[in-house]
């Protein structure tokens, strides 16, 4: 594991998670205040927008102003970072 090199995709996901925290202020306290599963639902919305059904789904967990799809790769990176945030929240609750 010590010689493992992160792929560009993995680095981009980690950078997006950092951006969410530093630029948007979505830190641990913010994430812990989210409804159960809301970050995962947001991730699913970005994935579905690119692959299944374009547009903001009715189950988008937040205000419509936070719906900001970009392109396939960017939305997948954003979705992965949101899943990491949801997983970290679950881990903190253990």
C-alpha positions as CSV (number, residue, x, y, z in Angstrom):
1,X,0.0,0.0,0.0
2,X,2.9,2.4,0.7
3,X,3.8,2.5,-3.0
4,X,0.2,3.0,-4.2
5,X,-0.3,5.9,-6.5
6,X,-3.6,7.6,-6.5
7,X,-5.3,7.9,-9.9
8,X,-6.4,11.3,-11.3
9,X,-10.0,10.4,-10.6
10,X,-9.3,9.6,-6.9
11,X,-7.3,12.8,-6.5
12,X,-10.1,14.9,-8.1
13,X,-12.6,13.3,-5.7
14,X,-10.5,14.2,-2.7
15,X,-9.9,17.7,-4.0
16,X,-13.7,18.1,-4.5
17,X,-14.3,17.0,-0.9
18,X,-11.7,19.5,0.3
19,X,-13.4,22.2,-1.8
20,X,-16.8,21.3,-0.3
21,X,-15.3,21.8,3.2
22,X,-13.1,24.9,2.6
23,X,-15.0,26.8,-0.1
24,X,-18.6,25.9,0.8
25,X,-18.2,25.5,4.5
26,X,-19.6,21.9,4.5
27,X,-17.5,20.8,7.4
28,X,-18.2,18.0,9.9
29,X,-20.7,20.1,11.9
30,X,-22.6,20.9,8.7
31,X,-22.6,17.3,7.5
32,X,-23.7,16.0,10.9
33,X,-26.7,18.3,10.8
34,X,-27.9,16.9,7.4
35,X,-30.9,14.6,7.3
36,X,-30.0,10.9,7.2
37,X,-29.1,10.0,3.6
38,X,-29.4,13.5,2.2
39,X,-25.8,13.7,0.9
40,X,-26.2,10.2,-0.7
41,X,-29.5,11.3,-2.3
42,X,-27.7,14.4,-3.7
43,X,-25.0,12.1,-5.1
44,X,-27.6,9.9,-6.7
45,X,-29.3,12.9,-8.2
46,X,-26.0,14.0,-9.9
47,X,-25.4,10.4,-11.2
48,X,-29.0,10.1,-12.5
49,X,-28.8,13.5,-14.2
50,X,-25.9,12.2,-16.3
51,X,-27.0,8.6,-17.0
52,X,-30.7,8.1,-16.5
53,X,-32.9,11.1,-16.4
54,X,-31.7,14.7,-16.9
55,X,-32.9,17.4,-14.5
56,X,-33.3,18.0,-10.8
57,X,-35.3,15.1,-9.3
58,X,-38.2,15.8,-6.9
59,X,-36.2,14.0,-4.1
60,X,-33.3,16.5,-4.4
61,X,-32.6,17.0,-0.6
62,X,-31.9,20.7,-0.6
63,X,-33.1,24.0,-2.1
64,X,-33.1,24.1,-5.9
65,X,-30.4,26.8,-5.9
66,X,-27.9,24.1,-4.8
67,X,-28.6,22.0,-7.9
68,X,-25.6,22.8,-10.1
69,X,-25.0,20.0,-12.6
70,X,-22.0,20.5,-14.9
71,X,-20.9,17.6,-17.1
72,X,-20.6,13.9,-16.8
73,X,-17.1,13.7,-15.2
74,X,-17.6,16.7,-12.9
75,X,-20.9,15.4,-11.7
76,X,-19.5,12.0,-11.0
77,X,-16.6,13.6,-9.0
78,X,-19.1,15.7,-7.0
79,X,-21.3,12.6,-6.4
80,X,-18.3,10.6,-5.2
81,X,-17.3,13.4,-2.8
82,X,-20.8,13.5,-1.4
83,X,-20.8,9.8,-0.9
84,X,-17.5,10.1,1.1
85,X,-19.2,12.8,3.2
86,X,-22.1,10.6,3.9
87,X,-19.8,7.7,4.8
88,X,-17.7,9.8,7.1
89,X,-20.9,10.9,8.9
90,X,-22.0,7.3,9.3
91,X,-18.5,6.4,10.7
92,X,-18.7,9.3,13.2
93,X,-22.0,8.0,14.5
94,X,-20.6,4.6,15.4
